[in-house]
Amino acid sequence: MSKDPLQTVPEIIKGIKGWLEKPFNERLSPRGVFESQDIESYSEIRLEKFENALLIMGIKLRPSELNLLRNILDKRLSGFLRYVEFLRELEGVP
């Protein structure tokens, strides 16, 4: 990620998309990585698993960036992030 802190979710998504488009990341499947962290197949994972999935893809977000994503992806405040919305954004699916 860039040295400057990202302030919005769209900026975070754009940064991650840019990283995933690098030639050396062409074989990464974000969907496959996230699904591998979702043992129960509920399409939601704890923040630690979410962060681990990002790390597997070579992405380290700042705590403030993770909090922004958590606030969007954990609308029920259950402690579980629904990662499908996030994957759709990464894949460019509305």
Contacts in CASP RR format, 6 or more apart in sequence:
PFRMAT RR
TARGET T0000
AUTHOR 0000-0000-0000
METHOD contacts of the structure
MODEL  1
MSKDPLQTVPEIIKGIKGWLEKPFNERLSPRGVFESQDIESYSEIRLEKF
ENALLIMGIKLRPSELNLLRNILDKRLSGFLRYVEFLRELEGVP
1 15 0 8 1.000
1 16 0 8 1.000
1 19 0 8 1.000
1 59 0 8 1.000
1 60 0 8 1.000
1 61 0 8 1.000
1 62 0 8 1.000
1 65 0 8 1.000
2 15 0 8 1.000
5 62 0 8 1.000
5 64 0 8 1.000
5 65 0 8 1.000
6 12 0 8 1.000
6 15 0 8 1.000
6 62 0 8 1.000
6 65 0 8 1.000
8 68 0 8 1.000
9 68 0 8 1.000
9 69 0 8 1.000
9 72 0 8 1.000
12 61 0 8 1.000
12 65 0 8 1.000
12 68 0 8 1.000
12 69 0 8 1.000
13 86 0 8 1.000
13 89 0 8 1.000
13 90 0 8 1.000
16 54 0 8 1.000
16 59 0 8 1.000
16 90 0 8 1.000
17 90 0 8 1.000
19 25 0 8 1.000
19 57 0 8 1.000
19 58 0 8 1.000
19 59 0 8 1.000
20 28 0 8 1.000
20 30 0 8 1.000
20 57 0 8 1.000
20 90 0 8 1.000
25 57 0 8 1.000
28 57 0 8 1.000
30 53 0 8 1.000
30 57 0 8 1.000
30 87 0 8 1.000
30 90 0 8 1.000
30 91 0 8 1.000
31 87 0 8 1.000
31 91 0 8 1.000
33 53 0 8 1.000
33 56 0 8 1.000
33 57 0 8 1.000
34 45 0 8 1.000
34 50 0 8 1.000
34 53 0 8 1.000
34 83 0 8 1.000
34 86 0 8 1.000
34 87 0 8 1.000
35 41 0 8 1.000
36 53 0 8 1.000
37 45 0 8 1.000
37 49 0 8 1.000
37 50 0 8 1.000
37 52 0 8 1.000
37 53 0 8 1.000
38 44 0 8 1.000
38 45 0 8 1.000
38 49 0 8 1.000
38 83 0 8 1.000
42 80 0 8 1.000
43 82 0 8 1.000
43 83 0 8 1.000
43 84 0 8 1.000
44 78 0 8 1.000
44 80 0 8 1.000
44 81 0 8 1.000
44 82 0 8 1.000
44 83 0 8 1.000
45 53 0 8 1.000
45 80 0 8 1.000
45 81 0 8 1.000
45 83 0 8 1.000
46 79 0 8 1.000
46 80 0 8 1.000
46 81 0 8 1.000
47 66 0 8 1.000
47 70 0 8 1.000
47 74 0 8 1.000
47 79 0 8 1.000
47 81 0 8 1.000
50 66 0 8 1.000
50 69 0 8 1.000
50 70 0 8 1.000
50 73 0 8 1.000
50 81 0 8 1.000
50 83 0 8 1.000
51 61 0 8 1.000
51 66 0 8 1.000
53 83 0 8 1.000
54 60 0 8 1.000
54 61 0 8 1.000
61 69 0 8 1.000
69 81 0 8 1.000
69 86 0 8 1.000
70 81 0 8 1.000
72 85 0 8 1.000
73 81 0 8 1.000
73 82 0 8 1.000
73 83 0 8 1.000
73 85 0 8 1.000
73 86 0 8 1.000
74 80 0 8 1.000
74 81 0 8 1.000
74 82 0 8 1.000
75 82 0 8 1.000
88 94 0 8 1.000
END
